[in-house]
Amino acid sequence: MDVLRRVSAPATRRNRNMSLRPSTPHLVRRAAPAPSSAPKEAPRTLRVLATRAVTPRLRRITLACGDAAPFAGPAMHARLLVPCPRGPLRGADGAPAASRYYTIRFVRPEAGEIDIDVVLHAPAGPGACWGAEARPGDRVGLIGPLGRPVPPVGRLVLVGDETALPVIGRLIEEAAPGRRIDALVEVADRDEEQDVACGPGQRLAFLHRRSGRGSRLAQAAADLARGPDRDLFLYAGVEAGTARDLTSLARERLALGSAQARIVTYWRRQDDDAPVR
């Protein structure tokens, strides 16, 4: 059974009494993944400074970044060139290492540091392997910042799972004062919840994933985004199957144009044939 928990503004204390409203029919179109907002560039080589467990399944990697200021802007993502553990940034044939896209969770320009949160999972791909094995002194390639900002609408609806929590956290914490935000994040259980500093008019709820392969995140997100307020923008970063479900539900239940929604596939299960950005 899914469990839904809310973090209400202004404190980050969790509240067990959140309920979603009943849904009504509406329409939206799936938006393409955000293109890079920066020109093509050679990757910079960063050094791992520290690692720590944020939750049992999420590890935070702190990287030394001499010019970290650009990552404090609205382009919050980066492309990591992930080496084999202890290996070079490029393979023996000179080809680049495997690459994965991540959100820069925290930026400290004065210290020249950035933090990247890596979800650990099995079977582990290149990103999860690197996140689990990274040690101080290791090197990693990085290209960025990448991505485009969300529009300055009256109400922002944010939806995702563990992989999208870094961008959802930043969008909440860096929002202009008074901006209304409703966020819903699906995680495995209470141990995977994270505290995010919500201000007035901002709400963050955690939905606990039920056992098995199914997810009710798309349905819950469609319920959350409905309502008479049309000055809103929906951003979702989810698994490929959930992205398809949310797109289908949004077409039937939300009267949003393509400029009002961005539903992005962040990852996919191994037996899922959906495309990955």
C-alpha positions as a Markdown table, in Angstrom:
| # | Residue | x | y | z |
|---|---|---|---|---|
| 1 | Met | 0.0 | 0.0 | 0.0 |
| 2 | Asp | 1.3 | 3.5 | -0.8 |
| 3 | Val | 1.8 | 5.9 | 2.1 |
| 4 | Leu | 1.6 | 9.6 | 1.5 |
| 5 | Arg | 3.4 | 12.0 | 3.8 |
| 6 | Arg | 3.6 | 15.8 | 3.6 |
| 7 | Val | 6.2 | 18.4 | 4.5 |
| 8 | Ser | 4.4 | 21.7 | 5.0 |
| 9 | Ala | 5.7 | 25.2 | 4.9 |
| 10 | Pro | 7.4 | 26.9 | 6.6 |
| 11 | Ala | 9.0 | 24.1 | 8.6 |
| 12 | Thr | 10.4 | 20.9 | 7.2 |
| 13 | Arg | 8.7 | 18.7 | 9.8 |
| 14 | Arg | 6.7 | 15.9 | 8.2 |
| 15 | Asn | 2.9 | 15.7 | 8.5 |
| 16 | Arg | 1.0 | 12.4 | 8.1 |
| 17 | Asn | -2.4 | 13.9 | 7.3 |
| 18 | Met | -2.1 | 14.9 | 3.6 |
| 19 | Ser | -4.8 | 13.7 | 1.2 |
| 20 | Leu | -5.0 | 14.4 | -2.5 |
| 21 | Arg | -8.1 | 15.8 | -4.0 |
| 22 | Pro | -10.4 | 13.8 | -6.3 |
| 23 | Ser | -9.6 | 14.2 | -10.0 |
| 24 | Thr | -11.6 | 15.6 | -12.9 |
| 25 | Pro | -11.1 | 15.2 | -16.7 |
| 26 | His | -8.6 | 17.6 | -18.4 |
| 27 | Leu | -5.3 | 17.6 | -21.4 |
| 28 | Val | -1.5 | 18.0 | -21.8 |
| 29 | Arg | 1.2 | 17.0 | -24.2 |
| 30 | Arg | 4.5 | 15.4 | -23.2 |
| 31 | Ala | 7.4 | 17.9 | -23.5 |
| 32 | Ala | 10.8 | 16.9 | -24.8 |
| 33 | Pro | 13.8 | 16.7 | -22.5 |
| 34 | Ala | 15.4 | 20.1 | -21.9 |
| 35 | Pro | 18.1 | 20.9 | -24.3 |
| 36 | Ser | 21.5 | 22.3 | -23.2 |
| 37 | Ser | 21.5 | 26.0 | -22.5 |
| 38 | Ala | 25.3 | 26.1 | -22.9 |
| 39 | Pro | 27.4 | 25.7 | -26.0 |
| 40 | Lys | 29.3 | 22.5 | -26.5 |
| 41 | Glu | 32.5 | 22.5 | -24.5 |
| 42 | Ala | 35.3 | 20.3 | -23.5 |
| 43 | Pro | 34.7 | 18.5 | -20.2 |
| 44 | Arg | 36.5 | 19.8 | -17.1 |
| 45 | Thr | 38.1 | 17.3 | -14.8 |
| 46 | Leu | 36.9 | 17.5 | -11.2 |
| 47 | Arg | 38.3 | 15.8 | -8.0 |
| 48 | Val | 36.2 | 14.1 | -5.4 |
| 49 | Leu | 36.6 | 15.8 | -2.0 |
| 50 | Ala | 34.2 | 13.8 | 0.1 |
| 51 | Thr | 31.3 | 11.4 | 0.1 |
| 52 | Arg | 28.5 | 10.7 | 2.6 |
| 53 | Ala | 25.3 | 8.8 | 2.8 |
| 54 | Val | 22.2 | 11.0 | 2.8 |
| 55 | Thr | 19.8 | 8.1 | 3.0 |
| 56 | Pro | 20.4 | 4.3 | 2.8 |
| 57 | Arg | 20.0 | 4.5 | -1.0 |
| 58 | Leu | 21.5 | 7.9 | -1.8 |
| 59 | Arg | 25.1 | 9.1 | -1.7 |
| 60 | Arg | 26.2 | 12.7 | -1.9 |
| 61 | Ile | 29.5 | 13.3 | -3.7 |
| 62 | Thr | 31.3 | 16.6 | -3.1 |
| 63 | Leu | 33.5 | 17.7 | -6.0 |
| 64 | Ala | 36.2 | 20.4 | -6.1 |
| 65 | Cys | 35.1 | 22.9 | -8.8 |
| 66 | Gly | 37.3 | 25.9 | -9.3 |
| 67 | Asp | 34.6 | 27.9 | -11.1 |
| 68 | Ala | 31.4 | 26.8 | -9.4 |
| 69 | Ala | 29.5 | 30.1 | -9.8 |
| 70 | Pro | 27.8 | 29.1 | -13.2 |
| 71 | Phe | 26.2 | 26.1 | -11.5 |
| 72 | Ala | 24.4 | 28.5 | -9.1 |
| 73 | Gly | 22.2 | 29.8 | -11.9 |
| 74 | Pro | 19.0 | 28.5 | -13.4 |
| 75 | Ala | 20.8 | 25.8 | -15.5 |
| 76 | Met | 21.0 | 23.2 | -12.7 |
| 77 | His | 22.1 | 20.0 | -14.6 |
| 78 | Ala | 25.5 | 18.6 | -15.7 |
| 79 | Arg | 26.7 | 15.7 | -17.8 |
| 80 | Leu | 29.1 | 13.5 | -15.9 |
| 81 | Leu | 31.7 | 11.4 | -17.7 |
| 82 | Val | 31.9 | 8.5 | -15.3 |
| 83 | Pro | 35.1 | 6.5 | -15.2 |
| 84 | Cys | 35.5 | 2.9 | -14.2 |
| 85 | Pro | 36.4 | 2.8 | -10.5 |
| 86 | Arg | 39.9 | 4.1 | -10.0 |
| 87 | Gly | 40.2 | 4.2 | -13.8 |
| 88 | Pro | 40.9 | 7.0 | -16.4 |
| 89 | Leu | 38.3 | 9.4 | -17.7 |
| 90 | Arg | 38.7 | 7.9 | -21.2 |
| 91 | Gly | 38.9 | 4.3 | -22.3 |
| 92 | Ala | 42.0 | 2.6 | -23.7 |
| 93 | Asp | 40.6 | 3.3 | -27.2 |
| 94 | Gly | 40.4 | 7.1 | -26.4 |
| 95 | Ala | 36.6 | 7.1 | -26.3 |
| 96 | Pro | 34.9 | 9.0 | -23.5 |
| 97 | Ala | 33.8 | 7.2 | -20.4 |
| 98 | Ala | 30.1 | 6.5 | -19.9 |
| 99 | Ser | 28.1 | 9.6 | -19.3 |
| 100 | Arg | 25.1 | 10.3 | -17.1 |
| 101 | Tyr | 23.1 | 13.5 | -16.4 |
| 102 | Tyr | 22.8 | 14.7 | -12.9 |
| 103 | Thr | 21.4 | 17.8 | -11.1 |
| 104 | Ile | 23.9 | 19.8 | -9.1 |
| 105 | Arg | 22.2 | 19.7 | -5.6 |
| 106 | Phe | 24.2 | 22.3 | -3.8 |
| 107 | Val | 26.7 | 24.9 | -5.0 |
| 108 | Arg | 29.2 | 26.7 | -2.8 |
| 109 | Pro | 31.0 | 29.2 | -5.2 |
| 110 | Glu | 33.2 | 30.7 | -2.4 |
| 111 | Ala | 34.6 | 27.3 | -1.5 |
| 112 | Gly | 34.8 | 26.0 | -5.1 |
| 113 | Glu | 32.6 | 23.0 | -4.4 |
| 114 | Ile | 29.5 | 21.4 | -5.8 |
| 115 | Asp | 27.4 | 18.4 | -4.5 |
| 116 | Ile | 25.9 | 15.7 | -6.7 |
| 117 | Asp | 23.4 | 13.2 | -5.3 |
| 118 | Val | 23.6 | 9.6 | -6.7 |
| 119 | Val | 20.9 | 7.1 | -6.2 |
| 120 | Leu | 22.3 | 3.6 | -5.5 |
| 121 | His | 20.3 | 0.8 | -7.1 |
| 122 | Ala | 20.6 | -2.8 | -8.4 |
| 123 | Pro | 21.5 | -3.8 | -11.0 |
| 124 | Ala | 23.8 | -0.8 | -10.9 |
| 125 | Gly | 24.6 | 1.1 | -14.1 |
| 126 | Pro | 27.7 | 3.3 | -14.6 |
| 127 | Gly | 26.4 | 6.2 | -12.5 |
| 128 | Ala | 25.4 | 4.1 | -9.6 |
| 129 | Cys | 28.7 | 2.1 | -9.7 |
| 130 | Trp | 30.6 | 5.4 | -9.7 |
| 131 | Gly | 28.6 | 6.8 | -6.9 |
| 132 | Ala | 29.1 | 3.7 | -4.7 |
| 133 | Glu | 32.8 | 3.4 | -5.4 |
| 134 | Ala | 33.9 | 7.1 | -5.5 |
| 135 | Arg | 36.6 | 8.1 | -3.0 |
| 136 | Pro | 38.3 | 11.3 | -2.1 |
| 137 | Gly | 41.0 | 12.0 | -4.8 |
| 138 | Asp | 39.1 | 10.2 | -7.6 |
| 139 | Arg | 38.6 | 12.2 | -10.8 |
| 140 | Val | 35.4 | 12.6 | -12.9 |
| 141 | Gly | 34.7 | 14.5 | -16.0 |
| 142 | Leu | 31.9 | 17.1 | -16.1 |
| 143 | Ile | 30.2 | 19.2 | -18.8 |
| 144 | Gly | 27.8 | 22.0 | -17.9 |
| 145 | Pro | 25.8 | 23.7 | -16.6 |
| 146 | Leu | 23.0 | 22.3 | -18.8 |
| 147 | Gly | 19.3 | 22.6 | -18.9 |
| 148 | Arg | 16.7 | 25.4 | -19.1 |
| 149 | Pro | 14.8 | 27.1 | -16.3 |
| 150 | Val | 11.2 | 26.6 | -15.5 |
| 151 | Pro | 9.0 | 29.6 | -16.4 |
| 152 | Pro | 8.0 | 32.2 | -13.8 |
| 153 | Val | 4.4 | 31.1 | -13.4 |
| 154 | Gly | 2.1 | 31.6 | -10.4 |
| 155 | Arg | 2.1 | 28.0 | -9.3 |
| 156 | Leu | 4.8 | 25.3 | -9.9 |
| 157 | Val | 3.8 | 21.6 | -9.6 |
| 158 | Leu | 6.9 | 19.4 | -9.2 |
| 159 | Val | 6.7 | 15.6 | -9.5 |
| 160 | Gly | 9.4 | 12.9 | -9.4 |
| 161 | Asp | 11.0 | 10.0 | -7.6 |
| 162 | Glu | 14.4 | 9.8 | -5.9 |
| 163 | Thr | 16.3 | 10.7 | -9.1 |
| 164 | Ala | 14.4 | 14.0 | -9.4 |
| 165 | Leu | 14.6 | 15.0 | -5.7 |
| 166 | Pro | 17.8 | 17.1 | -6.3 |
| 167 | Val | 16.2 | 19.3 | -8.8 |
| 168 | Ile | 12.9 | 19.5 | -6.9 |
| 169 | Gly | 14.8 | 20.4 | -3.8 |
| 170 | Arg | 16.7 | 23.2 | -5.5 |
| 171 | Leu | 13.6 | 24.6 | -7.2 |
| 172 | Ile | 11.9 | 24.8 | -3.8 |
| 173 | Glu | 14.8 | 26.2 | -1.9 |
| 174 | Glu | 15.8 | 28.8 | -4.5 |
| 175 | Ala | 12.3 | 29.9 | -5.4 |
| 176 | Ala | 11.4 | 33.6 | -5.2 |
| 177 | Pro | 9.6 | 34.6 | -2.0 |
| 178 | Gly | 5.9 | 33.9 | -2.1 |
| 179 | Arg | 6.0 | 31.5 | -5.2 |
| 180 | Arg | 3.5 | 28.8 | -4.8 |
| 181 | Ile | 4.9 | 25.3 | -5.2 |
| 182 | Asp | 3.3 | 21.9 | -4.7 |
| 183 | Ala | 5.7 | 18.9 | -4.9 |
| 184 | Leu | 5.2 | 15.2 | -4.8 |
| 185 | Val | 8.1 | 12.7 | -4.6 |
| 186 | Glu | 7.9 | 8.9 | -4.6 |
| 187 | Val | 10.5 | 7.1 | -2.5 |
| 188 | Ala | 10.9 | 3.6 | -1.3 |
| 189 | Asp | 10.0 | 4.2 | 2.4 |
| 190 | Arg | 10.4 | 6.8 | 5.2 |
| 191 | Asp | 14.1 | 6.2 | 5.4 |
| 192 | Glu | 14.5 | 7.7 | 1.9 |
| 193 | Glu | 12.6 | 10.9 | 2.7 |
| 194 | Gln | 14.8 | 14.1 | 2.8 |
| 195 | Asp | 14.2 | 17.4 | 4.5 |
| 196 | Val | 13.8 | 20.3 | 2.1 |
| 197 | Ala | 13.4 | 23.9 | 3.4 |
| 198 | Cys | 9.9 | 24.9 | 2.3 |
| 199 | Gly | 8.8 | 28.5 | 2.6 |
| 200 | Pro | 5.3 | 30.0 | 2.8 |
| 201 | Gly | 3.0 | 28.6 | 0.1 |
| 202 | Gln | 5.3 | 25.7 | -0.6 |
| 203 | Arg | 4.4 | 22.0 | 0.1 |
| 204 | Leu | 6.4 | 18.8 | -0.3 |
| 205 | Ala | 4.7 | 15.4 | 0.1 |
| 206 | Phe | 6.4 | 12.0 | 0.0 |
| 207 | Leu | 4.6 | 9.0 | -1.5 |
| 208 | His | 5.9 | 5.6 | -0.3 |
| 209 | Arg | 6.3 | 3.2 | -3.2 |
| 210 | Arg | 4.2 | 0.1 | -2.9 |
| 211 | Ser | 5.7 | -3.4 | -3.3 |
| 212 | Gly | 6.0 | -4.7 | -6.8 |
| 213 | Arg | 6.6 | -3.0 | -10.1 |
| 214 | Gly | 3.6 | -0.7 | -10.2 |
| 215 | Ser | 3.6 | 3.0 | -9.3 |
| 216 | Arg | 0.7 | 5.3 | -8.5 |
| 217 | Leu | 2.8 | 8.4 | -8.8 |
| 218 | Ala | 1.3 | 9.4 | -12.2 |
| 219 | Gln | -2.3 | 9.2 | -10.8 |
| 220 | Ala | -1.4 | 11.1 | -7.7 |
| 221 | Ala | 0.5 | 13.8 | -9.7 |
| 222 | Ala | -2.5 | 14.3 | -12.0 |
| 223 | Asp | -4.7 | 14.8 | -9.0 |
| 224 | Leu | -2.3 | 17.3 | -7.5 |
| 225 | Ala | -2.0 | 19.4 | -10.7 |
| 226 | Arg | -5.7 | 19.7 | -11.3 |
| 227 | Gly | -7.8 | 22.7 | -10.3 |
| 228 | Pro | -9.1 | 26.0 | -11.6 |
| 229 | Asp | -5.7 | 27.8 | -11.5 |
| 230 | Arg | -4.4 | 27.9 | -15.1 |
| 231 | Asp | -1.2 | 29.9 | -14.3 |
| 232 | Leu | 0.9 | 26.9 | -13.5 |
| 233 | Phe | 3.7 | 24.8 | -14.9 |
| 234 | Leu | 4.1 | 21.0 | -14.4 |
| 235 | Tyr | 7.6 | 19.6 | -14.2 |
| 236 | Ala | 8.1 | 15.8 | -13.8 |
| 237 | Gly | 11.3 | 13.7 | -13.7 |
| 238 | Val | 10.3 | 10.1 | -13.5 |
| 239 | Glu | 10.9 | 6.5 | -14.8 |
| 240 | Ala | 10.0 | 5.9 | -18.4 |
| 241 | Gly | 6.8 | 3.9 | -17.7 |
| 242 | Thr | 5.6 | 6.5 | -15.2 |
| 243 | Ala | 6.3 | 9.2 | -17.8 |
| 244 | Arg | 4.0 | 7.5 | -20.3 |
| 245 | Asp | 1.3 | 7.0 | -17.7 |
| 246 | Leu | 1.5 | 10.6 | -16.5 |
| 247 | Thr | 1.4 | 11.8 | -20.1 |
| 248 | Ser | -1.7 | 9.7 | -20.8 |
| 249 | Leu | -3.4 | 10.9 | -17.7 |
| 250 | Ala | -2.5 | 14.5 | -18.3 |
| 251 | Arg | -4.0 | 14.4 | -21.7 |
| 252 | Glu | -7.3 | 13.3 | -20.2 |
| 253 | Arg | -7.3 | 15.4 | -17.0 |
| 254 | Leu | -5.3 | 18.6 | -17.4 |
| 255 | Ala | -6.1 | 21.5 | -19.8 |
| 256 | Leu | -2.4 | 22.5 | -20.2 |
| 257 | Gly | -0.6 | 23.4 | -23.4 |
| 258 | Ser | 2.8 | 22.1 | -24.3 |
| 259 | Ala | 4.4 | 25.3 | -22.9 |
| 260 | Gln | 3.0 | 24.5 | -19.5 |
| 261 | Ala | 4.4 | 21.0 | -18.9 |
| 262 | Arg | 7.7 | 19.3 | -19.1 |
| 263 | Ile | 7.5 | 15.5 | -18.5 |
| 264 | Val | 11.0 | 14.0 | -18.7 |
| 265 | Thr | 12.2 | 10.4 | -18.6 |
| 266 | Tyr | 15.0 | 10.3 | -16.0 |
| 267 | Trp | 15.6 | 6.5 | -16.1 |
| 268 | Arg | 14.1 | 3.2 | -17.2 |
| 269 | Arg | 13.9 | -0.3 | -16.0 |
| 270 | Gln | 16.1 | -2.8 | -17.9 |
| 271 | Asp | 13.1 | -4.5 | -19.6 |
| 272 | Asp | 11.4 | -1.2 | -20.4 |
| 273 | Asp | 11.8 | -0.1 | -24.1 |
| 274 | Ala | 11.1 | 3.6 | -23.4 |
| 275 | Pro | 13.7 | 6.1 | -24.5 |
| 276 | Val | 16.0 | 7.7 | -22.0 |
| 277 | Arg | 17.3 | 11.2 | -22.3 |
